[in-house]
Amino acid sequence: MTAARIRLQINHRAVEVVAGSSVAAAVAVAQSSPVFRRSTTGQPRAAFCGMGACFECRVRIDGVGQQRACMVPAREGMQVISDE
């Protein structure tokens, strides 16, 4: 039996992930070197702690900014924008 999959958009690109995955996992699948956001000095940032403490994985989800990708379950049809 194969795991159920869902489809969402990451930076306007369709991505398919296993149902129950976090948005952070979906971003990692979508990008060969995932950049979730950039620091105030322009340095690329990516998921670090995976439990919502570091705030490095912030993205825009369905138009709402500053969402911690590691804390949000991916949903069918979700629109995610990272700071590429």
Buried (B, 14 or more C-beta within 10 A) or exposed (E): EEEEEBBBBBBEEEBEBBEEBBBBBBBBBBBEEBBBBEEEEEEBBBBEEBEEEBBBBBBBBBEEEEBBBBBBEBEEEBEBBBBE
